[in-house]
Amino acid sequence: MTKQTSGGVRKRGLGWWLRYTVDGVRYQESAATGDERAARSLLAQRRREIVDGTWKAPGERAGLARVEEARAELARALDAAPDAKPITVGEYLDAWTKRRAENGVRHARNEATYFARYVKPEIGARPLAEVTRTHVRDLVAKLATVKSDKTGTTLSPRTVIHVYRALSCAFADAVLEEVIAASPCTLKTRKGELPRKRDKDPTWRASAVYTRDEIEVLLADDRVPLDRRAFYALMALGGLRTSEAAGRRWRDYDVTAKPLGRLVVATQADGATGSRETKTGDTREVPVVPALAAILAEWKLSGFPLLFGRHAQPDDPIVPSRGDLKHGASFRSRAGTFDRLRDDLATLELRRVPSLQHAMRATFLSLLEVDGANMGIARRATHAAPSDVVGGYIRVQWADLCREIGKLNVRPRKGAKVITLPVATTIASDPEGANVWAISGAISRTEAPRPLENRPRKMGVAGLEPATSTV
């Protein structure tokens, strides 16, 4: 059958990606460049490969590249030390996780932690080629008795499975690289060698959600600084993951979109200044409900200038880290946000739910369903389209998505009018001495912006804490 191809290039973050279809199957791959012309040249090369019959799928091409790299590395090692000892499990796992991290694999850091804590202390010194199925089975059995450093209790079945799957993936690559002949990771759940994937406490997920009242209090109470309320609102009213909320910049927010503002989620924060693709690698468009728009507007027009001593710019994170008061260009850390949220819940005397930050995303979806949203449509704001064939053909219109997300009935600022983000302009004089400002058709009474100093002299306005507090 003659292969047919079509497609083009699109920009994602700072790089360009190729999209093309071969025999009805859609492929996408990174062009590994920020130059559009180079990306189009690579797309033309792929088309020639398809015609010539030399084209390989991106995953297959990447696997072959890893195999060749491993072979070259092994050959260099043998040439340098022909009498060297066989490579051990620990040595191979260290090199494997390093390559994974360099290639941008999202779970590489978690895998390195699993190996360091649970695998290398048991079988790390063994030659890789001598590890048997019995060794792996005994390792997994022992993991069921190991206690977590954080909780002091035994590992959950889910964690044990994560450790085993990471080890199985490493051994599978070792087979592809011809370092070993076969993988010893062949355990079966039905034989009782692997635990079934379940939570150690089956009741925790039911309580890992906030109530409507708790969210409204958290987002409205002035005892919580405005910058943190804005950050929480991105998760609780927009359904964003923590790293997605941290990685959003003002340029991602289109306040001119109708009927609701549009927040584009194409990346997530990776460290203080880095970005990487979202968990699923897909781009989502999130409608900004009025309550979220009001909080972001107040934060941008009053809170941001007060805290950072200047007006927000398009490339600024929507809610930068307080540890970067000089520049306001760093992303908030997940750990710091967790600590501040825990403190804010204690200040407001609200319960500490399991999985504090992720629970906000669960709350967003749960409240939408209670408020009567069509979840088949609303889920497109938080998750990629289903991976089945039919799901790939279904397109949700923006107006329909806004209609369903707009059903969210959370009102942290009862009685306040929604304001949006463009710079305000004076339209009238206030009899009480303040100016009335018109912002995209909405009216809000506030003082006119005053000239900003390089750094704020004091905090306290708009619910902000002193500048010495960091996230």
N, C-alpha and C positions, 0 to 999 in steps of 0.2 A: 504493500500500500504506500502510495506517495505521501510523504509528510508535508503537511501544510502549516505555514507559520504566519503569524501576524503579531501586532503589538507595537510597543513604543517604549519610551523612557519617561520616568517621572522622578522628581526630586523628593527625597525624604530626609529631613534634617539638613545636614551639610553635604550629603552625598547623593549620587544618582543611582537609580535602580532600573534594571531591564525587566520588561514584561512581554512575554510572547506565548503563543499557543502552538503546541505541536500535537497533531493527531487528536485534537479535541481536549488535550490536557494543558492546563494553564501553568506556566512556570514564571517565577520571578527570582532574580539574583542581583546581588550588589555589583555595580560596576567598579567599586573600590576607587572612585574618583569624584571630585567635585566639579569636573569639567564636563559640560553637557556634550561638547563635540566628541570628546573621548568616549563618552557613554554611547553615543549614537554610532560611533565607529565599531565599538564592541558588539552592538546589536547587529550591525551589518555582518560582522564576522560570524556570529552565531547563525545567521540566516544562511551564509555560505556553507557552514558546517552541516546544516540540516540538508541542504541540497546535495552535498557531496557524500552524505552518509557517515560523516565522522563526528557528528554531534553527540554529546553525552549530557545526561541530565545534571543539573548543578550539584545535587547530592552525590552522585556517582563521581563527578569530576573532583569534588572536594575530598572524597574518600581515597581516590587514587593519588591525589597530591599528598595526603597524609602518609599513605603507604610508602611512596617514593621518598618522602622526607625521613621517615623512620628507617628505611633501608639504608639511606645515605648516612644517617647518624650512626647506625649500628656498624656499617662498614668502616667509618672513620675510627670508631672505638676499637674495632678488632685490629685495624692496621696499626693504631698507636700502641696497643697492648695486646698482642696475640695470645699471651699467657694469662690474661686477666681472669678474675673469677667471674662466674656467670652472674648476670644481672639479677638482683633481688627484687622481691615484690615492692619493697619500699622505694628502691631506686626507680623502678619503672613507674610507679604511681606518682612520684614527684615530677618526673619528666612529662608524664601524661597530663596531669593537672596544669602544669605550666603551659603546655601547648594549648590546652583548652582555654585557659585564661587569655592567652595572646590572640586566639581566634575569636574572642568575644562570646564564648559560650556562657550563657546566663548563670548556670548552676555550678560553674567551676569552683567558686569559693566555697560553696556548701560541700561539694565533693571533697575538696582538700581538707575541710574540717572533719568530715566523716572518716576519712582515711587516717588522719593524724590521731583522732581520739579512739577509734574502735578497731581499725584494721591493722595498721602497722605495729601496734604493741603486741599483737597476737601472731601474725604471719609475715611481718615486714622484713624479717631477716632471712626468710626462706628464699632459695633460688626460684625465680618466677616459673621456670619450666617444671619444677618439682611439686608445685601445689596441686593437690588432688581434690576430687569432689568431697572426700571425707574431711579434708581440712576446712573447706568452705562450709560444709554442713555443721561441723563442730563450732566454727566461728559464729554462725547465725544462732545456734543454740545458746552460746554463751552470751550473745547480745541481749537475749531475753532476760538475763539476770543482772545486766549492767545497770547502774544507777546514774541518772542524769546529774551533771554538775549543777544545773540551775534549780531543779525541783527536788533532788534528793530521792526521787522515786525511780523505779525501773523504766526503761525506755518503752515508748508506746509501740504497738505493732506497726503503725505507719512509719515510724522512724527506722525500725529494723528493716523494713522493706526498702526504704530509701537508701540505706547503707548497702544492702545487697545489690540493688539495681545499679548503683554507682560502680560497685566492684565488678559486676557482670559486664557493664559497658566497657570498662577498662580492659578486662580480659578479652572481650570480643575484638577490640582494636588490636590487641597483641597478636591475635590469630591473623587478622588481616595484614599485619606488618610482618608476619612470618617469624615472629620472635618465639612463639610457642605453636605446637601443632593443633591443640584443641583447648577449648575453654572448660575449666572445672565447674563453672557456675551453671549447673543444670538442675537445681533444686525445684521441687514441685510443691505447690500449696496443697493439692489433694492428698499428698502423702504425709502431710503434717510437717514437712521440712521447712516450710515458710509459713509465717502467721498470715491470717486473713487481714486484708487492709481495713482497719477500723480504728476508731478513737479509743484510747485507753479509758477515758471517761465518756460514755456515749451520751451523756446529758449536757455536755458543755456547749454544744453548738446551739441548742435551743435558747440558752441564756446569753449567747454572744450577739446581742442586738440591743440597741437603745430603744426606749419608748419615745413616742412623739414629744411628750412633755420634757423628757431629758434633753433631747436635741434642741428644742426651742429655748430652754433655759441656758444651755451651754453656748448657744450662738447669740444670745441677747444680753446676758449678764455682764455688766461693766467691770466686774471684778476679774473677768478674763480679758487680757489685753486684746486690742482690736486686730493686731496682726495675726494672733493665734486664732481668733474667731474666724477671720477670713480664710485661714488655712483649713480649719475644721469644716467650714462651709463648702469648700471645694470637694471634700470627701462626702459629707453628709447630704448635701443638696445637689451634687454633681455626679456622685457615684465613682469618683476617681480613686485609684489606689494611692497609697502614701507617696510612693516615688513619682507617680504621675502628677500628683498635686504639687510636689516639690519642684518638678521640672517644667511646670507651665510658666510661660513668659507672657507679657502683656500682648505681644504680637499674635499670640494664639487665640486671643479673644476678639471676636468680631461683633461689636455692639450694634452694627448697622443691619445685621441679619434680621429677617422677619419670619414668623411672628415673634420669635424669641432670639436673644443673642446666641451666638454660636461659639463654643469652645472646642478647638481642634486638639485632639490628643494623639500625637504621632510619635512621641518619645517619652522617656522617663529619665529622672535624674540618675546619674551614675557618679557618685562622689560629689565634691563641692562645686565643680564647674563642668563636669562631663555629662554627656547625654548618650543614651542608647535606645534601641527600639523598645516598644512596649512588650509586655509579657508574651503576647501572642504574635507580635510582629505586625499587627494590623493598625490602621489609622481609624479613629472613631471621631464622630462629631457629636458633641454633647449640648443639648439645649440648656440655656442658662435661665432658670426659673426666676420670677421677680424677686423672691427673697434673697437668692444668691446674688443677683444683679445689684440689689440695694447694698448688701454688705461689701461687695467688691468696689462699688462706687464710693462709699464712705471711706474705705481703706485707701483707695487711690487718691482721692481729692483732699483728704485731711490726714489720715494716719501715716501714709508713706512719706509725705514731705516732712512731717514732724519727727519721724524716727530717723530718716536718712539725710535730712537737710537739703533735699532737692526733690523735684518732681520726677515721677516715674517715667522711664523711657521704654520704647517697644521691646528692646532686648533684655530688659530687666526681668528677673523672676517675679511673678506676681506677688509672692511672699518670700523675700530673700531671708537669708540667715541673719539673725541679730549679731552673730559673731563677725559680721562683715559690715559694720556701720560706716566704714570709710568709703566703700565702693557700692555696697548694696547689690552685688552681682553674684553672690554665692548661693547655692541651693541649700535648703534645710536638710539636716540629716534625719534619718529614720529613728535612730536611737534618741537623739535630742528631742524630737517631736513626741516620742513615746513618753519620755520623762515629764515634759511640760503638760501633756494631756493628763497624765496620772495626777500631777499636782493640781491642775485645774478642777478635775473631778472631786478631789478631796476638798478644795476650797469651797466649791458649791454644794458639798455634802451629797454628791451623787454617787451611786454605786459604781464600783469598778467592774465592768463587764469583761469576760474573757476576750482576748484578742482585741484590745482597745481600739486600734486604728482601723483594722480590717472590718470591725463590727459596724463602722459607719457606712461602709459600702453595702453591707447586708441590710442595714437599716433603711438605706435609700430604696433598695429594691422591695423590701418588705412593705414599707409605707406606700409605695406606688401601687402595689397590688391591692392593699387595703383600700386605697383611695379610688379604686375602680379602673386603673390603667390596663390597657391591653398589653400583657407582658410579652407577647410574641413580637410586638413592635417596640415596646419600651426597652427591652433588653439590648437593642442595638446601640443604646447609649453607653452601655457598660461592657458589652462583650462583642466579639467578632461574629460575623454570620456563621451559621452552622456549617460544618465541613462536608455535609452530605451534598450530593449532586443538586438536589432540588433547592437546598438552602443557598447555594451559590448563584442561583438564577433570580432569587427574590430580592427586589430593590425596595427599600422603605423611603418614601418621600419625606423631605425635611418637614413640611407642614404637618404630616401625620405624626412624625416623631415628636414634634413640639406639642401637638395636641395631647398626646399621651403623657409625656413627661410633665406638661403643664398641669396635670391633675394632682401633682404632689401638693398636699395641703399642710405645709409646714410654715408657720408664720412667726419667726423669732422677733420681729419688730412690729408688733400689733399697732395699727393706726398710722404707721409711717408711710410716706409715699416713696415709690421706687424711683431712684435716680440712676442714670447710666453714666458712662465714662468720659465722653468727650469734654474738652475744656469748656467751662461755663462762660456765659456772656451776660453782662448786666442788661436787664430789660426794664427795670423800674426802680424807684427808690422806696425803701421801706420806711414807713412813718416812725418806726422805732429806732432808726439809725442804721440798721444793717441793710445790705442789698438783697434783692430777690434775683436769683439766678435761674435761667432757663437751661435745662440740660436735656437735649433730644426730646423736647416736648413735655418733659416732666418738670415740675417746679419744686424747688427746695429752698428754704430760708437758711442762709448761712452768711458768714462774713466773707468779703472779697479776699482772694488770695493775696497775701503780703509777700514782699521780697524775702527770699529764703537765705539764711546764713549757710555757711559751708557745713556746719554741724549743729544739731539741735542743742540748745542750752539746757532744756529741762523737759521732762516727760510729764504725763498726767492728763493731757487732753485726749479725747477720743479713746479713753480706756487703755492708754499705753503705760507701761511700766518705765522706771528709770532705765537709761541706756546701759547700765551695768549688767542687766540680765541678758543672758545669751541663750540661744537654742542650738 
